[in-house]
Amino acid sequence: MQSLIPKIESQLAALALPVALELPDGRRLTAPDSRVTLSFAHWAGLAKLAASQIGAVGEEYVEGRMQIQGAMRDVIDAAARLLPGNPAETDTGWWSRMLHRAASRSFHTVGRDARQIEFHYDVSDDFYALWLDPRRVYSCAYFRTPELTLAQAQEAKLDHICRKLMLQPGERFLDIGCGWGALLLWAAEHYGVDATGITLSKNQHAHVQRLIAAHGLEGRVRVELCDYREFRPERVFDKLASVGMFEHVGSANMAGYFRTVHDLLAPGGLVLNHGITSAQVDYRQLGAGMGDFIEKYIFPGGELLHIAQVLRELGGAGLEMVDTENLRPHYARTLWAWSDALEAQLPEARDVLRRSHASLAPGSRTDPAERTLRAYRLYLAGSAMSFEQGWISLHQVLATRPDGKLTSGAMRGAQSVYPFVRDHLYRSPKTCSTDSNRKPPPTS
């Protein structure tokens, strides 16, 4: 293992950011004015660092076999510089594609998806509340103007979606994967729609029910705990949104997902799909072990498609894409805001997680609270870096279900309520406020 040291020293010397190492035998390799220190308990961890297996190094940290000192922004900057170019993995072999599709199908049964959603979203509501905005919007914000705070940018995103959907009072609106209910309440309170949300998270379902009661919206807003494949409404919906959800669908199920969306949408209606996408056409997952890290600790079963594949599946289901927008840099800024908020409250976050994992003694090697906190620290900052670098992306796709009537709509042949001009987006928003004194909704 001693032969690793010269290689690692060479790697670190090439970094613009000074990094120090503490070796398993107690020696310290110190760079002048080091801003980051990595302390390894075992030589195997150093071997992973030498091989630029950043995901595996992250696992060493989460499992307590390595310690990190320094600001998370500096840590991630160093990690990015250690990576060998673009870490997106591609595999175009027919056998690999077939195996991947078979695995995708088995990973995304109704029961398994429910367990995977519970693994991520039911960690602890109080934990998420520490670093999300007051509305708990857990998706890419929209920094319509540079000076917006995260909370203001999330309100701008909610309104951006509602304006794209051209929501009107009395319309039936469905939110697939409604999270903690921010879009449901925004659409109901600002646009007067009759809103329904569905989620697989028990925590989120209970939280949204409390919000509906607190806002006096029981007759106009409702939430159901169910899988989109098992949702059976009495009537179809005029407008539909899915925000940050289809990443969990799985590539093998994407055609069926969009067919379900098609069937839930009234002819001539609009649907907005907002989700993370791959930056490469033949992408499977992030390389250098980063995809494996996210699969193990954060999003089991998560899969990303390139926007070209998304549009192909959407079109194959009988939907017509009418507008597509890339918000990739907005998500980088959103994630850095989440990361900075978590980093500023690490003791509080640790206490919250330990209260939700009270069965094991704090501080032990198997302490689940510490493992969760470490995983999220790396996940948030690492994801911010990935969006900045362009390794992954974020697209909003607006589509319609054509009604087949050439005379319906604002233009002949529109076959939907979409006007095929963007005037409704370019006009100054009337409902979106950036007033920082706006009273947030109750969170419980």
N, C-alpha and C positions, 0 to 999 in steps of 0.2 A: 504493500500500500504506500510505502514511502515514495515510490515512483510517481504517484499522483501529484505530489506537492509541486514539482517544477511546472507541470502542466497547468495546475490551478493558479499558481503564481503568475504565469504568463497570461492566463485568461483575465485575471483581476487587474493586472497591470495595464491591460488594453482598455479598461473601462474608464470613462471620463469621471465616474463617481467613485471615490475612494471606498474600498470595502476591506474590512479586516476579518480574519478567520481565527477561530480558536479550535485547535485540533484535539482529537480524542486523547492524545498523550499529554495534554496540558500546554503544549507550545502555542504561541500566538504569532500569526503572520499579520503584521500591522502595516497598513498603508498610511502615509502622512495624512493627517486630518480626516481620518475615517469617519464617515457618517452612517455606515451600516456595519454591524458585526454579526457574523454567522458563527454559532458555536455548535460543533458536531460532537455527539456522544459516541458515534461509531464510524469506522472507516468506510463502511458501505455507503453512508450518506455522502461522503466526500466523493466516492466513485460516481455517484449519480450526478453530483455537481459537475465533475470533470466531463461527463458525457452529455452535459447540457440537457439532462432530463428534468426540466423544471417542475413538471407535475409530480415526479417522484420525490424531488427535494421538498416540495410543498407537503407531501405526505409525511416526510420525516418531521417536519415542523408540527403538523396537526397531531401526530402520534407522540409528541414529546421527546423525540430522539434528536431534536435540533432546536436551538433557541435563536431568536432574531431580536436584535436591538437596533432601533432606528425608526425614522418616520416611514410609514407604509408607502408613501409616494416614492421615496428614495429606494426602498426595497424593490418595488415593482420596476422602477427605472433600471436598476441593476439587472434584474431578471430579464427584461426585454433585451438588454445589450448582450446577455450571455446566450441568447437564442441564435441558432444558426439560420438566419434569414427568416422567410415566411414559414411559420410552423403549421400551416393548414395542410392536412394530409389529403391526398387524392388516391383513388384506386379505381381504375376503369376496367379491370379484368372482369369478365362475365361471371366467373365462379365466385369472386369476392362480392360482386353486386348481388348475386342470388343468395349467398349466405347472409348478407346484411339484410336483405328484404325478409328472409325467413326469421331472422332474429328480431327484426322490427315488429313483425306480426305477433310473435310470441310475447314480446315485451309489453304489448299494448292491448291486453285483454281488459274488459271492464273492471274486473277485480284487481288486476295488477296496477292499472292506472290509478285506481282509488288509493291503493297503498302508497304509490309513488308520490301522489299529490299530498297525502297526509305526511309523508316523510319530510317534505320541504315546507309546506305552508302551515302545518300545525306544530312547528317547533315551539313557538311561544308568541302570542299576539303582542305581549308587552315588549318582547325583544324587537320585533319589527317596528313597533311604535317609537322606539328610541331613535331610529335613524331615518324613517320615512317621514314624509310631510304630514301635517295634521289630518289629511283625508286618507292617509295610508294608500296612496296610489303607487303600486309596485310595478311600474312599467315606465318606459321612456317618456320624459317630460318634453315640452315644446317651448324652447326659449325664443319666443316670438320676437323679443327685443333683448339685447345683451344684458341689460341691467336687472332682469327678473331674478327673484329668489327662486329656490326650488319649489316652494309652495305656490308661488305665482305662476311658475312655468307649468306646474301640474294642472292648475286651473285652466291655463291657456290650452293645454293638450286636450283636456276634457271638452272644452268649447270648440276646439279645432275639429274634433271628431263629430260633435253634434252639428256643426255647420256643414261639414262635408256630407253628412247624412241628410241635411236639409230637414231636420226634425220639425214637426208641426204639432200644435196642441191636439190632443185626442188620439194621435197615432199609437198603434201598438208597437212597442220597442222591446227587443230581446237582447240581452247581454250574455253571451256564452262565455263562461269563466269570469264571473263578475267580481272576483277578488273581494275586497272589503267594502264594495258598494259605492265607490266614489262616482263612477259614471252613471249608475242607476239614479242616484239622488240628484246629480247635476242635471241630467236630462229631464227628470220629472219636475224639478223645481224651477229650472230656467226655460224649459221648452214645452212644459205641460203635457208630456207624453204619458201614456199608461205603460209602465215599465216592469219587465220581468227579468230576473237574473237567475242563472243556474251556476252552481259550483260543486266541486267534489270535496272541498275542505269543510270539515265540521266546525272548526273555529271561525272561519270566514262566514259561514252560513249563520251561526249564532250572532256574530257581530252585526251583520247586515239586518237581521231581524230586529235587533235593539235599535239600530239607527232609524229604521222605518217607523217604529213606534215613537221614538223621540221626536221625529219630524212630523208626526201626525199624517203619515202617508199610507196608512194601512189599506185604504180603498184603491190606491193608484199605483202602488209599488209592492212587489212580492219577490221572494227568493225561494228557490227550490234546491234541495240537496240531491243532485242526480247527475249522471253521466249524459253527455249530449246525445249519445246513441240510444238512450232510454227515455229521453224527454218526449212526451206525447201531449202537446197543447191541444186545446179544443179548436183553436183557429190559428191560421198563419199570421205572420207579423209584417207590418208595413216597412219597418226598418230593423236592421240587425247589426250588432257589433260583436267582435271577438278580439280582445286586447290581451296580448301576452299569454295566449292559451295554446295556439296551434303548434307551438314548439313541443308540446307534450303529446301530440297526436300520433306521431310516428310516420315515417315515410310510407310504410306499407298501407297505412290507413288514411292517407291524405285524400285519395279519390273519394272514399266513402264519407270523409268529413265534409268535403265541399258538396257532395250530393245531399247530405243532411241539411247543410246550410241552404242549398237551393230549395229543398222541400219545405223548410220552415219559413221561407220568404214569399210574400205575396207577389204575383206577377206585376212587374213594373216597379217593385220595391228596390231598396238600396241596402247593401251590406258593406261594412268596413272591417277588413281584417288587418290587425296591427300586430306584427310579430318579428322576432329575430330571424334573420336569414343568413345563410352562408355567403361568403364572398367569392367562392369558387364553384364552378358548375359541377365538378365531380367530387365535391367535398364530402368527407365522412365525419370527421371530427378534428378538433385542434390537435396537432402533433406535440412532440416533446413531452408527452405524458399529460398535457393539460386537459385534454378531453377525458382521459381516464380519471383524473382528479375530480372533475366536475360530476362525472357519472357516479363516483363513489360517495362523495361527500355532500353534493348540493342537489343536482337534478337527475336522479336515476331515471333512465328511459328517455331523456331529452334527445331530440334529433332536429337538425336544421336542414332546410332545403335552400338551394339558390333561388332567387326570385324568378328566374326563368322556369324552374320546375314548379314553383307555386302557381304561376300564371297558366302553365300547361294543365295542371290538375284542376284549377278553377274553371278554365274554359271547357275542359272535358266534362265538367258537371253541369254545363248549360248556363253558366254565369258569364256575363260580359264585363271585362275590365274597362272602366271608364276613367280611372285616374290612379296613378301610382306615385308615391313620394318616398324618398330615401331620407331618413332622419338619423343616420349613423352618428354624426358628431354630437347630436343632441343627447344620445344615449351615453356617450362617453362622459359628457358633462354631468348628466344625471347620476351616473355611477360614482363619479368622483365626489359628488355632493353626499351621496349615501355613505361612501367610505370615510370621508372626513367627519361626518356626523357620528359614525360608529367609533372611529379612533378617538374622538373627543370624550367618549363616554364608556371606555373599556371597563372600569370598575363596576359601573351600573349595569352594563350588559352582562358581565360575569355573574353578578348577583341575581339578575332576572333569570338567566339560564339555569343557575343552580337551584333556584326555587322550583323550576319546572322539571329538574332532574334530581329530585331530593333523595332518590333511592340509593345513590352512590356517594361515597365520601368525597367532598371537595378536595382537590389537590392530588388525588391519586392518579396514577398513570392512565387509568381507564375512565377518569372523570369526563363524562359526556358533555358537560357544560363547557369545559375548557376546549375540548375537541371541536365542538360546534363553533365557538367563538373564533378559534384560530382558522377554521375552514372558511368562515364568512369573511374574515379580514382579508385573506388571500383571494377569495372569490370576487369580492366587490372591486378591489383594486386591480386585480388581474383582468377582470372583464372590462373595466374602464380602459386599460391599456389595449386590449384586443380591439375594441371599437375605434380607439384613436388610430391604431396601426392599420385598420381596414381589414383585419382578419375575419371579422364577422360584421354583420350589418343589421339594419332595422328598416323595415318597409311598412308603410300603410298602403293597402290596396283597396280602392273603392270599386265595387262592382254592382251590377244590376241583374235582375232576372227579367229578361225581355218578355213583354206580355204578348208579342206577336201582332199587335195592332198598329198599323202604320200611322194612324191619325192620333194616337195618344201621345201626350208629352208636348213640350214647348216647340219642337220642330218635327216636321214630317219624318217618320222613320225612327224617332227616338225610342219608341216602345217602352218608355219608362218615365219616371218623374225627373230623371237627371236632365238638366237643360243643355248639356254639351257646350256650355261656356262656364267660365270660372268667376263671373261677377260676384256671386254670393260669397266667395272666399276673399276676394280682394277688397270688398267693402269693410270699413272699420267695424270690428265686433261691437255689438250693442249689449251683449250679455256678459262678456268676459271682463271681470274687474281685476286689476293688478293692485288694488288697494291693500296694503300690508296690514291695515287695521280691520279687515274683514273678519268677522267672528267665525272661527272654524266650527264644523259640525261636531257634536259630541262624539267621543271615541269609544264610548261603552254604554 
